[in-house]
Amino acid sequence: MRTLVAHLVAWTVYLLHWTCRVRVHNDARPQLKAASTSYVYAILHAHQLAALMVADRGLGAMVSRSADGEIIVPTLRIMGCVPVRGSSGQGTANRGGRNALQNLIQHVRDGSTACLTVDGPRGPRCRVHKGIGELGRQSGAVVLATSIVPRRRWIIRNAWDRLQIPKPFTTLDLHFSDPVEHRAGESLESFRRRIHRALAELEQQSDPEEAVHSEPPLVDQPLRRSA
């Protein structure tokens, strides 16, 4: 039954993405590619379905080894993504997260992109965990905080992440922060805080109605984005 549900979800997402248009804002990827600079995406758990609909082919994505994780694997594959198994849970809840992160780092070092839902698996919403900092620091990639906002959507309001489901024939507004690069000698915590601030500020600008449900950006050393 779970396998049937997983494949039904996969084909639903695949068909839905063909009905939608994408509008891109503040996209530094052409310049990064021209400079041979790798990049990775930091997204909210709430945006994971919309992110699959705009994903690069070959994008690496971490997936829990849990039963719930099994449901998303066919969707990743049908959208051309590479599932990297594991979970970012801690202690006894850890299901291979460290090993999966190392595999994701190698995936980026080998020349592909990767994406992390940085506030998963249990939040709080927009609380950026350290995995994205490790991914950027160890792979040498810059981090692009990314917000994918469907103009027409369903929102699961009783879920901790307020998961968003794009409606058919809508436009997906794909917003990027300026690249966040690990600085020489910078601590992992400092890097994580800068990514948190970039993502929180990006959501405030791109989706203020939902940003009120997220942790606010950190107030020290505010980031500035180009117009």
HELIX and SHEET records of a PDB file:
HELIX    1   1 ARG A    2  THR A   19  1                                  18    
HELIX    2   2 ARG A   29  ALA A   34  1                                   6    
HELIX    3   3 HIS A   45  HIS A   47  5                                   3    
HELIX    4   4 GLN A   48  MET A   53  1                                   6    
HELIX    5   5 ALA A   67  ILE A   78  1                                  12    
HELIX    6   6 GLY A   91  ALA A   93  5                                   3    
HELIX    7   7 GLY A   97  ARG A  109  1                                  13    
HELIX    8   8 GLY A  131  SER A  139  1                                   9    
HELIX    9   9 LEU A  188  SER A  206  1                                  19    
HELIX   10  10 PRO A  208  ALA A  211  1                                   4    
SHEET    1   A 7 ARG A  21  HIS A  25  0                                        
SHEET    2   A 7 THR A 171  PHE A 176  1                                        
SHEET    3   A 7 VAL A 142  PRO A 150 -1                                        
SHEET    4   A 7 TYR A  39  ILE A  43  1                                        
SHEET    5   A 7 ALA A 114  THR A 117  1                                        
SHEET    6   A 7 GLY A  60  VAL A  63  1                                        
SHEET    7   A 7 VAL A  82  ARG A  85  1                                        
SHEET    1   B 2 ARG A 153  ILE A 155  0                                        
SHEET    2   B 2 GLN A 164  PRO A 166 -1                                        
END                                                                             
